[in-house]
Amino acid sequence: MTLLIIFLCIVCLILLISWGKVNAFLAFLVVSIATGLMLGIPLNQVPQTIYKGIGDTLGSLVVVIVLGAMLGKLVAESGAAQRIARVLMKTFGEKYINWALMLTGFIIGIPLFYNVGFVLIIPLIFSVAYQYKLPAVYIGLPMLSSLSVTHGFLPPHPAPAALVGQFHANMGLTLIYGVMVAVPAVILAGPVFAKTLKKIEARPLESFNVPPRPLSELPGAFNSFLSSLLPVVMLIVTTILLYMMPGDGPVKNFLTFIGEPGVVMMLTVAIATFSLGTGMGMTMQKVMNIYGEAVKDVAMVLLIVSGAGILKQVFIDSGVSTQIAAVVQDWNIQPLVLGWLIAALIRVALGSATVAGLTTAGILAPMIGQLHVDPSLMVLSIGAGSLFFSHVNDAGFWLFKEYFNLSLKDTFRSWSMMETIVSIVGLAGVLILHLFV
C-alpha cells in the first residue's frame, strides 16, 4: 500500500505541473500534505514536516545558490565567461568541447559538493552555448554527469565518506576504485549519451545570455579563470591541508571555517566584486545591481528546490525508507547487487541520494562481515544505487529543469536518463572489480 501511495503521489505531482500548469512549488506543497496524511503522519505534525523539509533543504543551499548566482551573473556581465569560452574553444575545438567540459566537471566535482559545483559551472555552460550556438543540454550534460558521479562515488562527499566510516573501508582505496568506476560511467552518461540529445531545445535563464563584448574590453584569461574557479581552488587547498594536518587546533578550526562552501562563496564574491567589477571599470552601484538581478533570477528555483525538500521529508517522517528496506533486505541476491538495489529503491522513493546511501549503509553495515565483499566496493555499489533515476522528488532534477528551462518530458529524457546510466554503469564497474579484488 505504501508503494502505491508513493506512485500515486508522483503521478499527481507530474499531472499538476505538466497538464494542470500549476506552479511547481504550489504543486509540491499540495501533494506533500496529501501524501503525508495518506502515509499516516498526524495532521498536527504535517506543518512541522513541511517546515523541516524546507529548512533542511534550503539551510545548506540558499547561501550557496544565491551567492553562486551573483558570481555567475558577474562572470557573465564582466565578459569573463566569454573569455573562458574562447580559451576552451581555442584549446579543444568545437568538436571536443563537451569532452573538455566533462573533464572540467570531474576536476571541479572532486572537492565540491554537487549543488555548489552545479551553480558554479552553469554560467560556463551557458556562455559556451550562447556564444557558439551549441545545444545547451548537449554540452552541459557531460559536465553535470561528472559532478553527479563524484557526488555519489567519491570521498570526501558526504554519503561516500560516511559509508567509508560505517563499513570500515579504506578511504584511499575507495577513492582509487571510485575513479576507476567513475571514468567509464562519466564517458557513457556524458559525451556518448549527450549525442542523442542535440535536438532538445533548452532555453537557459536569460541572466546568462549576455551580448558578446569587444575583445579589448574582456578581462584577461588568468583573471577570468581565477575569479570563476576560485571556490574550487579554495576548497581543494583547504581539503588537502585538513587531511594533512593531524589533531585539532586553531589553525585547523580556521581551515574548517574557510572550507565551508558558504564561506568560500562569500569570499569569492567579495574578491570578484573587485577583480571583475570595480577593477574592470564598473561602479559599485552597477555591481550591486547585477547581484540584485541575479537573486531575482533564482528566487523561483529556490522555492521549487524547497518543495522537493518538503516531499522528501514527508517520506522520511512517514518511515517509507525503513519499510522499503525491510522488504528487500532478506532477498537472496548477490550482496553488491543487493546494496545497489536497496539504495536505488530508496532513492526513487525519497529523491535524496545522501539519504538513500546512508539508510542503506545502516541496514547492511552490521552484516558486512558476513557478506564476503570488499567494503570499498560496497561503498561504491551503494553510491551507484543512490544515483538511480532522479525524478520529481529530487532537488537536483528541478535545478537542472529550471536552470535549463526544459519541459518535464525533456528533463526526464536528459537528466533522469543520465543519472540512470551513471547508476547502472557504476554497478557494472563494481561487479567487474569484484572479480579481481
Solvent accessible surface area in square Angstrom, and as a share of the most:
residue,aa,sasa,rsa
1,M,173,0.77
2,T,28,0.16
3,L,112,0.56
4,L,89,0.44
5,I,14,0.07
6,I,10,0.05
7,F,125,0.52
8,L,82,0.41
9,C,3,0.02
10,I,24,0.12
11,V,52,0.30
12,C,64,0.38
13,L,0,0.00
14,I,46,0.23
15,L,91,0.45
16,L,57,0.29
17,I,22,0.11
18,S,46,0.30
19,W,207,0.73
20,G,35,0.34
21,K,163,0.69
22,V,50,0.29
23,N,60,0.31
24,A,10,0.08
25,F,35,0.15
26,L,94,0.47
27,A,0,0.00
28,F,0,0.00
29,L,48,0.24
30,V,95,0.55
31,V,9,0.05
32,S,0,0.00
33,I,63,0.32
34,A,46,0.36
35,T,1,0.00
36,G,1,0.01
37,L,76,0.38
38,M,103,0.46
39,L,29,0.14
40,G,57,0.55
41,I,12,0.06
42,P,66,0.41
43,L,133,0.66
44,N,122,0.63
45,Q,95,0.42
46,V,8,0.05
47,P,53,0.33
48,Q,117,0.52
49,T,7,0.04
50,I,18,0.09
51,Y,132,0.50
52,K,103,0.43
53,G,0,0.00
54,I,50,0.25
55,G,40,0.38
56,D,71,0.37
57,T,14,0.08
58,L,31,0.16
59,G,58,0.55
60,S,83,0.53
61,L,12,0.06
62,V,54,0.31
63,V,74,0.43
64,V,4,0.03
65,I,0,0.00
66,V,27,0.16
67,L,28,0.14
68,G,1,0.01
69,A,5,0.04
70,M,35,0.16
71,L,4,0.02
72,G,3,0.03
73,K,23,0.10
74,L,0,0.00
75,V,7,0.04
76,A,10,0.08
77,E,44,0.20
78,S,2,0.01
79,G,1,0.01
80,A,0,0.00
81,A,3,0.03
82,Q,19,0.08
83,R,54,0.20
84,I,6,0.03
85,A,0,0.00
86,R,101,0.37
87,V,50,0.28
88,L,17,0.08
89,M,25,0.11
90,K,184,0.78
91,T,96,0.56
92,F,81,0.34
93,G,27,0.26
94,E,99,0.44
95,K,156,0.66
96,Y,111,0.42
97,I,1,0.00
98,N,3,0.01
99,W,92,0.32
100,A,2,0.02
101,L,0,0.00
102,M,25,0.11
103,L,94,0.47
104,T,29,0.17
105,G,0,0.00
106,F,30,0.12
107,I,91,0.46
108,I,4,0.02
109,G,1,0.01
110,I,59,0.30
111,P,19,0.12
112,L,0,0.00
113,F,82,0.34
114,Y,20,0.08
115,N,40,0.21
116,V,5,0.03
117,G,0,0.00
118,F,0,0.00
119,V,5,0.03
120,L,19,0.09
121,I,2,0.01
122,I,0,0.00
123,P,6,0.04
124,L,19,0.09
125,I,0,0.00
126,F,0,0.00
127,S,8,0.05
128,V,0,0.00
129,A,9,0.07
130,Y,50,0.19
131,Q,47,0.21
132,Y,63,0.24
133,K,172,0.73
134,L,24,0.12
135,P,40,0.25
136,A,7,0.06
137,V,0,0.00
138,Y,26,0.10
139,I,0,0.00
140,G,0,0.00
141,L,0,0.00
142,P,0,0.00
143,M,0,0.00
144,L,0,0.00
145,S,0,0.00
146,S,0,0.00
147,L,1,0.00
148,S,3,0.02
149,V,0,0.00
150,T,0,0.00
151,H,33,0.15
152,G,4,0.03
153,F,2,0.01
154,L,0,0.00
155,P,4,0.02
156,P,44,0.28
157,H,3,0.01
158,P,56,0.35
159,A,7,0.06
160,P,2,0.02
161,A,30,0.23
162,A,37,0.29
163,L,2,0.01
164,V,9,0.05
165,G,47,0.45
166,Q,69,0.31
167,F,2,0.01
168,H,161,0.72
169,A,16,0.13
170,N,92,0.47
171,M,68,0.30
172,G,39,0.37
173,L,66,0.33
174,T,0,0.00
175,L,64,0.32
176,I,103,0.52
177,Y,24,0.09
178,G,0,0.00
179,V,53,0.30
180,M,102,0.46
181,V,3,0.02
182,A,0,0.00
183,V,68,0.39
184,P,56,0.35
185,A,0,0.00
186,V,3,0.02
187,I,52,0.26
188,L,80,0.40
189,A,0,0.00
190,G,0,0.00
191,P,0,0.00
192,V,67,0.38
193,F,28,0.12
194,A,0,0.00
195,K,125,0.53
196,T,93,0.54
197,L,5,0.03
198,K,101,0.43
199,K,186,0.79
200,I,7,0.03
201,E,137,0.62
202,A,22,0.17
203,R,139,0.51
204,P,12,0.07
205,L,37,0.18
206,E,126,0.57
207,S,11,0.07
208,F,12,0.05
209,N,61,0.31
210,V,35,0.20
211,P,103,0.65
212,P,101,0.64
213,R,71,0.26
214,P,79,0.50
215,L,90,0.45
216,S,107,0.69
217,E,85,0.38
218,L,12,0.06
219,P,1,0.01
220,G,41,0.39
221,A,43,0.33
222,F,160,0.67
223,N,39,0.20
224,S,0,0.00
225,F,58,0.24
226,L,74,0.37
227,S,5,0.03
228,S,14,0.09
229,L,49,0.25
230,L,24,0.12
231,P,0,0.00
232,V,8,0.05
233,V,67,0.39
234,M,31,0.14
235,L,11,0.06
236,I,58,0.29
237,V,72,0.41
238,T,8,0.05
239,T,33,0.19
240,I,91,0.46
241,L,66,0.33
242,L,46,0.23
243,Y,135,0.51
244,M,137,0.61
245,M,57,0.26
246,P,118,0.74
247,G,53,0.51
248,D,136,0.71
249,G,22,0.21
250,P,114,0.72
251,V,91,0.52
252,K,46,0.19
253,N,96,0.49
254,F,120,0.50
255,L,21,0.10
256,T,68,0.40
257,F,112,0.47
258,I,27,0.14
259,G,16,0.15
260,E,91,0.41
261,P,17,0.11
262,G,21,0.20
263,V,20,0.12
264,V,0,0.00
265,M,1,0.00
266,M,104,0.46
267,L,60,0.30
268,T,0,0.00
269,V,13,0.07
270,A,51,0.39
271,I,86,0.44
272,A,1,0.00
273,T,9,0.05
274,F,119,0.49
275,S,33,0.22
276,L,0,0.00
277,G,0,0.00
278,T,43,0.25
279,G,57,0.55
280,M,74,0.33
281,G,69,0.66
282,M,21,0.09
283,T,87,0.51
284,M,85,0.38
285,Q,121,0.54
286,K,96,0.41
287,V,0,0.00
288,M,89,0.40
289,N,80,0.41
290,I,11,0.06
291,Y,12,0.05
292,G,34,0.32
293,E,82,0.37
294,A,2,0.02
295,V,52,0.30
296,K,142,0.60
297,D,47,0.24
298,V,1,0.01
299,A,49,0.38
300,M,81,0.36
301,V,4,0.02
302,L,21,0.10
303,L,74,0.37
304,I,5,0.03
305,V,0,0.00
306,S,1,0.01
307,G,0,0.00
308,A,2,0.02
309,G,3,0.03
310,I,0,0.00
311,L,0,0.00
312,K,37,0.16
313,Q,6,0.03
314,V,2,0.01
315,F,0,0.00
316,I,60,0.30
317,D,69,0.36
318,S,20,0.13
319,G,24,0.23
320,V,0,0.00
321,S,13,0.08
322,T,94,0.54
323,Q,81,0.36
324,I,10,0.05
325,A,3,0.02
326,A,56,0.43
327,V,92,0.53
328,V,3,0.01
329,Q,61,0.27
330,D,124,0.64
331,W,111,0.39
332,N,160,0.82
333,I,57,0.29
334,Q,67,0.30
335,P,28,0.18
336,L,0,0.00
337,V,41,0.23
338,L,10,0.05
339,G,0,0.00
340,W,29,0.10
341,L,39,0.19
342,I,0,0.00
343,A,0,0.00
344,A,4,0.03
345,L,62,0.31
346,I,0,0.00
347,R,6,0.02
348,V,43,0.25
349,A,4,0.03
350,L,0,0.00
351,G,2,0.02
352,S,19,0.12
353,A,10,0.08
354,T,38,0.22
355,V,33,0.19
356,A,0,0.00
357,G,1,0.01
358,L,64,0.32
359,T,35,0.20
360,T,0,0.00
361,A,0,0.00
362,G,44,0.42
363,I,30,0.15
364,L,0,0.00
365,A,17,0.13
366,P,108,0.68
367,M,65,0.29
368,I,27,0.14
369,G,55,0.53
370,Q,129,0.57
371,L,29,0.14
372,H,157,0.70
373,V,17,0.10
374,D,37,0.19
375,P,44,0.28
376,S,2,0.01
377,L,0,0.00
378,M,0,0.00
379,V,1,0.01
380,L,0,0.00
381,S,0,0.00
382,I,0,0.00
383,G,5,0.05
384,A,0,0.00
385,G,0,0.00
386,S,2,0.01
387,L,3,0.01
388,F,51,0.21
389,F,64,0.27
390,S,1,0.00
391,H,5,0.02
392,V,0,0.00
393,N,2,0.01
394,D,16,0.08
395,A,22,0.17
396,G,8,0.07
397,F,0,0.00
398,W,1,0.00
399,L,0,0.00
400,F,0,0.00
401,K,28,0.12
402,E,37,0.17
403,Y,2,0.01
404,F,0,0.00
405,N,66,0.34
406,L,6,0.03
407,S,56,0.36
408,L,14,0.07
409,K,145,0.61
410,D,24,0.13
411,T,0,0.00
412,F,47,0.20
413,R,96,0.35
414,S,0,0.00
415,W,3,0.01
416,S,0,0.00
417,M,83,0.37
418,M,0,0.00
419,E,4,0.02
420,T,17,0.10
421,I,38,0.19
422,V,0,0.00
423,S,0,0.00
424,I,88,0.45
425,V,29,0.17
426,G,0,0.00
427,L,22,0.11
428,A,47,0.36
429,G,14,0.13
430,V,0,0.00
431,L,57,0.28
432,I,102,0.52
433,L,18,0.09
434,H,54,0.24
435,L,137,0.68
436,F,160,0.67
437,V,79,0.45
